[in-house]
Amino acid sequence: MLINPSSPRLDDGWLERNIVDPSLKSQQPIVLETQQLHVYYGDNEAIHEGDLKFPEHQISALIGPSGSGKSTYLRSLNRMNDGIARVSGEILYRGVDVNRPEIDVYEMRRRIGMVFQRPNPFSKSIYDNITFALKRRGVTDKKELDEVVETSLKQAAIWDEVKDKLTKSALALSGGQQQRLCIARAIAVKPDILLLDEPASALDPVSTSKLEETLLKLKEDYTIIIVTHNMQQAARISDYTAFFNMGRALEYDETSQIFTSPKVQLTNDYVAGDFG
Amino acid sequence: MNSKVSNQIAIATLYVIASTIVVILAALLGYIIISGLPALSWHFLTSPAKAFTAGGGIGIQLFNSFYLLILTMIISFPIALGAGIYLNEYAKQNWLTSLVRTAIEILSSLPSVVVGLFGFLVFVVQFGFGFSILSGAFALTFFNLPLLTRSIEEALAAVPDEQREGGLALGLSKWETVLHIIVPAALPTILTGVILSAGRIFGEAAALIFTAGQSAPALNFTDWNPFNISSPLNPMRPAETLAVHIWKINSEGIMPDAKAISSGASAVLVISVLGFNLLARFVGHRLFKRLTAG
């Protein structure tokens, strides 16, 4: 059970204990979970506690108003906040706490890839965008590289659009294509988890729906955690949804549950469009 | 006065100021080039200068200017690149880096004659390099370093942070990201900065009078062994550059055609610097296009 049914709605004591245990109804193993996660910018605490568990091969959406800490939370998961913020607590990736100094952060980020709000292809050719990280990791076999380029572009559903111009600059692509290229680039290094930070917020509706289709296909192979401002998007593509408010994950449940009968009043208000 | 009228007055004033500047600049360039053009010939550009008789050229000075420029760039570019990368990518905001930045600013506002005298004391006298291309190149490095560092730092700062995050998120180290993503992305701007600073070096005189010297010994352009004294590549020989030559002719030139040579040399200098500027635009534009549209 995600939430203790005896919990009163939004009383302070209940909030203190902080919900979120979705070992819940999912049959899938948990790939990533956070315990007692606190994020500080200087003296400001941005995240109080984010105790969430993410099941394998599912899409989990993080929703909430601006400044609710969902992006901060997401960026902490693969330690993109290193050097920017202080993160305490445990981030368990398949049982290993990766929020420790002795962890190889580069290998960890390879396994937990990330796609950002604004498409950020490198000013290189499409081909080089995909192969760059692999080459840095010592893959030199042309055949192998070619194969990775094709499979990752296909997985990101952009192969047909770019297969004839792999040597052209990635910056010449449209915004939507660039974003799917960035997804292809992220999956080229064979990650386990994909973190997406509002990946569609800079895209038009057509590109957005293409991106969503892509994500639905990708979840067969990857565990996806996506921050989104767009509640319809969360409802359309995610299996689980966490609602963030004021730096705290207030409720985490199956998406259908969150959108039809949330247990927390604030979640209800938010998904109903009453604030945020 | 209503806002429409005041707006028009403001626009008219700005037009007058802007066109005054353009007219002054155009007149200056026009005068230098038109008065210098008659002196220009292949002979003038390639033959050595003559001290007492007419018909001398600027061949050696022209070569010296380019050689000094290249040598200065070879010394200053790696240092400026390293400093620029450090300041923009790695430096934290603390007293040390603000000290470095302040030092760079002071260095960049130093009068070039002071840089020249400093170079004279340190390189020519103390290190015993004598009046030589090497002394000149070191002095010009001091002169060039602050501006080049600043322009590289700005070029790197113009690369969006998303690019850095993109590299890190792929599991690359910061250094890999900087070296293989950020620097290449900033390359068009960096190159533009390099070429523009080349124009400044090319026209510099004061810093060289006391370091590279005011004499241009005859060179043997068939001898490319840098250890021979008459070889053009010898970095230890004194080398009067084009800009120094112009200054010298005008202050103490006694050849009968001094005025024509001075005008011709000035025209060559101005045209070269203009060329550097046009090249900077062209190369920057071209590279940018190649990187963005391919």
Contacts between the chains, C-beta under 8 A, distances in Angstrom:
chain1	res1	chain2	res2	distance
A	78	B	169	6.9
A	80	B	165	6.5
A	80	B	168	6.6
A	80	B	169	6.6
A	106	B	171	4.5
A	106	B	172	6.9
A	106	B	173	6.1
A	107	B	171	6.5
A	108	B	171	7.7
A	109	B	168	6.7
A	109	B	169	6.0
A	109	B	170	7.1
A	109	B	171	4.2
A	110	B	170	7.0
A	110	B	171	3.4
A	113	B	169	6.3
A	113	B	170	7.2
A	114	B	165	7.7
A	114	B	169	3.9
A	115	B	169	7.9
A	116	B	162	5.8
A	116	B	165	6.1
A	116	B	166	7.0
A	116	B	169	7.5
A	118	B	160	7.9
A	118	B	162	5.5
A	120	B	160	7.2
A	120	B	162	3.7
A	120	B	163	5.8
A	120	B	165	6.9
A	120	B	166	4.3
A	121	B	166	7.8
A	122	B	163	6.5
A	122	B	166	6.6
A	122	B	167	7.8
A	122	B	181	5.3
A	122	B	184	8.0
A	122	B	185	7.0
A	123	B	184	6.7
A	123	B	185	4.6
A	123	B	291	4.4
A	123	B	292	6.8
A	124	B	184	7.4
A	124	B	291	7.9
A	125	B	294	6.5
A	132	B	170	7.5
A	132	B	180	7.1
A	132	B	181	7.8
A	133	B	170	4.0
A	133	B	171	6.6
A	133	B	172	6.1
A	136	B	172	5.9
A	136	B	176	5.7
A	136	B	180	7.1
A	137	B	171	7.9
A	167	B	294	7.1
A	168	B	293	7.7
A	168	B	294	4.2
A	169	B	290	7.5
A	169	B	291	5.9
A	169	B	292	5.6
A	169	B	293	5.9
A	169	B	294	3.6
A	171	B	291	6.9
A	171	B	292	4.3
A	171	B	293	7.4
A	172	B	292	6.5
A	172	B	293	4.9
A	172	B	294	6.2
A	182	B	166	7.3
A	185	B	166	7.8
A	185	B	170	7.0
A	186	B	169	7.1
A	186	B	170	7.1
A	189	B	170	6.0
A	189	B	171	6.4
